[in-house]
Amino acid sequence: MDADAFVANWHAEKEKLLSDAWMPGTECEARITAMGLSSEQTVQLQDLLGTFTRDVMYTLLLGLDGSASLGSDQRSYTLLDEDGSVIAKEGDLEAAAYAWFREGRAPR
């Protein structure tokens, strides 16, 4: 796995989280339904949650890369797969995260 594949998995997880929020029987869906939103307001909420989730994941990926701080601490981390192989060198996650979360790269 390389940095692009790692970030692609994060992007897929973001999409799944957003989809699951409206899945019948979940706590999120029950709370959204209880809000009694109009169709327009529901679309606005979906857009807001999409933006929020994108920004959170992008920031966390940059934090792992060392390009942004996590809390008050900024440092680079080495990401290894289960075999001990390096997934990303410094700067690789930042580039991949930008492509996926800012430029809208789509799965291939």
Secondary structure, 3 states (H helix, E strand, C coil): CCHHHHHHHHHHHHHHHHHHCCCCCCHHHHHHHHCCCCHHHHHHHHHHHHHHHHHHHHHHHHHHHCCCCECCECCCCCEECCCCCEEECCCHHHHHHHHHHCCCCCCC
